[in-house]
Amino acid sequence: MPELPEVEALREFLGGELTGHEIVRVLPVAVSVLKTYDPPVTALEGRTVTGVARYGKFLAVDADGLWLVTHLARAGWLRWQDPLPSGAPRPGKGPLALRVALETGAGFDLTEAGTQKSLAVYVTDAPGALPGIARLGPDPLAADFTEERLADLLASAPRQLKGALRDQSLIAGVGNAYSDEILHAARMSPFKRADRLTAEETSRLYAALRATLTEAVARAHGLAAARLKAEKKSGLRVHGRTGEPCPVCGDTIREVSFADSSLQYCPTCQTGGKPLADRRMSRLLK
């Protein structure tokens, strides 16, 4: 799933490629991708792109006051093409969900792999009014996101740290991968209670949160959309690296599996050397 650093890189990339150019066609290929109907996507045609913004994990293209907003969800992606293929795309079982064409002949496709279709596209004159954006918590890289603000947010979250970091209404933009990376950098268990951190632990988590995301954004800076997935994977230290040695202490990275996701952590760095119970495996052994 694209998270804050990748969506920020896409915002930067698209801002350079789209701004000042006219949208000539918007072609929905998968009907399920459209979450709004008024105004229709055709209302974007003939408008000039004036900027690109990011709201948490939402990407928003401003076409002279009318916005094309997308959330790439778990398996969505944006593919830039210069030029776009000739001819209109045909609906089918492929990954293509929506195509946006410019007057230059270039443009981008929104694609989604797999059978679970969650990619969402909206057309609106007020991105902040969309329910998914309206409920977002603060951006963790914003200048006013202070350690004190993080402390207040965590104090209101009586749940495990892993879940709190991923809660978009609490903190916008952090998902499964970067929450693992942040907790590893902070040397904290993913199952630690968010509302019971000491002042020192909150300070450590804040530093890890800001540093992890800032470094990931810096690594993605200037990269074309096609290179962002590989860059994200290469920069991860624990997430997706079950069975590999921890780059800090050399212990084996472990995994806890859930119904539709998993987390990775280092026992030595994060849990005092104690492996966490893998709940899915525990059920199988009963």
Secondary structure, DSSP 8 states (H G I E B T S, - for coil): ---HHHHHHHHHHHHHHHTT-BEEEEEESSGGGB---SS-GGGGTT-B--EEEEETTEEEEEETTEEEEEE-TTTEEEEEESS--SS----SSSSEEEEEEETTS-EEEEEE-SS----EEEEES-GGGSHHHHT----TTSTT--HHHHHHHHHT--SBHHHHHH-TTTSSS--HHHHHHHHHHHT--TTSBGGG--HHHHHHHHHHHHHHHHHHHHHHTT--GGGHHHHHHHH-SSTT-TTSB-TTT--B-EEEE-SS-EEEE-HHHHSTT-----HHHHHHH-
